[in-house]
Amino acid sequence: MNGALVVWAKECVESLRDRRVLLNALVLGPLLTPVLFLVLMHLIVGRELEKAEKPLPVVVIGQKIAPNFVEALQQQGMQTLPEVPDPEAAVREQRVDLALRIPPRFADDWREGRPAQVELIYDSSRQDVRSEVERIDAMIETFSTRTRSLRLLARGIAPSVATPVVVAGRDQATPQARGALLLGMLPYFLILTALIGGMWLAIDATAGERERQSLEPLLINPVGRGAVLLGKMLATAVFSMASLVLGLLAFVVVGSLLPADELGLGLSIGPHFVLVAVAVMTPLVLLIAITQIWVASFARSFREAQTYLGLAQLVPLIPSVLMMVVPMRLKLWMAAVPLFGQQVTILRLLRGETVSDQAIVIGVSVTLASAALIFWLTLRLFRSERLAISG
Amino acid sequence: MIEAHDLWKAFGATQAVAGVSFAAQDGEITGLLGPNGAGKTTTLRMLYTLMRPDRGRIRVDGFDAASAPIEVRRRIGVLPDSRGLYKRLTARENVEYFARLHGMNPQQARDRCSELLCALQMQTLADRRTEGFSQGERVKTAIARALVHNPRNVILDEPSNGLDVMANRGLRDVLRGLRAEGRCVLMSTHIMQEVIALCDRIVIIAYGRVVADGTPEALRAHSPERNLEDAFMKIIGAAALEGGV
């Protein structure tokens, strides 16, 4: 045990003197993703807000045929652009986003009380035009409803007769849950932060030590291989944890900077979230540390180990993508799967839901058991003769 | 005292060591001499318990390497083939790390380290990070690291590799000092002059076997000109004819 502590202390001191480790574990890892996240969210929110308030430019053909109709739309935010000769071609060539054609017979139909047709010319394959089409649709619908009511009243009929069924949506999503939808990637970012935090140390303490030919002298000391491995694992875990805690604090700051009110979101990123997240992530950090050491121990050089662990960073992405692509109902067994369980738990915390103690206990025990298993596998590797031989 | 008895070790189809036996006595420098690839490093690695022999026994000061490896490691100081240092630690920290791994408390480790760095005349180097050390400075640090627990037996794998004349002279003084203190020194080398200058006893290894074992004087007798280099060539040649290759 004393040997493990000596190894642990030396690995920590050595890493604290490595600018590369410090930069990755304590700066890039914890800060990169929250900052990226903040910028991304501002972009999304900014675009949504801009769209809702901005005047909607539409090319209107035949404006003189229905001046009242056009004026009603303009009051709702439509901006009339001058006519173009061939609107269909103009839309196809993307010179024009949206065109509204009022055919000559509109006036007759209107006067006779027949449904008067207008044509909307657009390209539905263009992602950015879709919301504009929805907006102009809604404007026309509003005008249509208002006119219908007026016509019915003029004939002495209550407009409510023309609305046999009305739907009232009662959205049960809490403001937190709506926020969590946008924050679905946050659990992955946190796990990624833990991965980045420990990665350099894990490589340096195994493949790096082998490459620099210092592993052979180390293993000749009268200290068991288990103690050496334990020391290296704990040093990796400490850096990983430091990175994670810094990352969480950065997210707390980011959370307060997000335009949450504009979005109607409530986010539960506070002290309670940080505490429970750290508790849930601690066993996972141990599992990550020992797995990184295990993987890096197979490599003969620093670069080789870097390649392996770089690929390993994609593994925790699987549950996140799975949950986004195939929305699943959260079940208890999910809590038992390492990586998956922690992501589910953090997501629930973000949504402001309570996480059952049972789920936490199951998650922690399965993750710790997995860490113990991989420790045992790594120890077998550490005890093999070929590990120590560098050349 | 280090005793090897009938050591065998194979890597796949390659028989690296095939029945090596010898003894290295206290108060003597024993040289393990042999061409490259003769099995010297593998033999030493088995002696310092990094590898397990397929067959045979090793005893250090009477302790069996197979049944009491930790006890054996306490009794030997090793300058292995790989002598990497931690370049972000100072020379002193490198040595103290090993002292602590040998179970010394921080104070003991500091004291012993200062004493050793002084004895090896490394005071000016002691608090510099080992990054940028010359080859000689690195070997010196690695030797300090090997001697930090004051071992009775010292094993050195090609200690003079890469050293210049000055550094080599310093190394020889250190080894003679160890002998004078009554320690058992076992070193491997392929350099004849080193053997002549230092060794009390020579064990010649070729093709994984001991082909000669004796004092430099006794080995010279194999050559008409009483030249050790000729004697060496003759002994190796005879071993090759016997079916080594």
Chai-1 contact restraints between the chains, C-beta under 6 A:
chainA,res_idxA,chainB,res_idxB,connection_type,confidence,min_distance_angstrom,max_distance_angstrom,comment,restraint_id
A,V6,B,R100,contact,1.0,0.0,6.0,A-B,restraint_1
A,V6,B,L101,contact,1.0,0.0,6.0,A-B,restraint_2
A,K10,B,Y97,contact,1.0,0.0,6.0,A-B,restraint_3
A,E14,B,Y86,contact,1.0,0.0,6.0,A-B,restraint_4
A,E14,B,R88,contact,1.0,0.0,6.0,A-B,restraint_5
A,R17,B,R88,contact,1.0,0.0,6.0,A-B,restraint_6
A,R212,B,G84,contact,1.0,0.0,6.0,A-B,restraint_7
A,Q213,B,S82,contact,1.0,0.0,6.0,A-B,restraint_8
A,Q213,B,G84,contact,1.0,0.0,6.0,A-B,restraint_9
A,S214,B,G84,contact,1.0,0.0,6.0,A-B,restraint_10
A,E216,B,P80,contact,1.0,0.0,6.0,A-B,restraint_11
A,E216,B,S82,contact,1.0,0.0,6.0,A-B,restraint_12
A,P217,B,P80,contact,1.0,0.0,6.0,A-B,restraint_13
A,I220,B,Y48,contact,1.0,0.0,6.0,A-B,restraint_14
A,I220,B,V78,contact,1.0,0.0,6.0,A-B,restraint_15
A,N221,B,L101,contact,1.0,0.0,6.0,A-B,restraint_16
A,P222,B,I70,contact,1.0,0.0,6.0,A-B,restraint_17
A,P222,B,R73,contact,1.0,0.0,6.0,A-B,restraint_18
A,P222,B,R74,contact,1.0,0.0,6.0,A-B,restraint_19
A,V223,B,L101,contact,1.0,0.0,6.0,A-B,restraint_20
A,E385,B,M51,contact,1.0,0.0,6.0,A-B,restraint_21
A,A388,B,L50,contact,1.0,0.0,6.0,A-B,restraint_22
A,S390,B,S82,contact,1.0,0.0,6.0,A-B,restraint_23
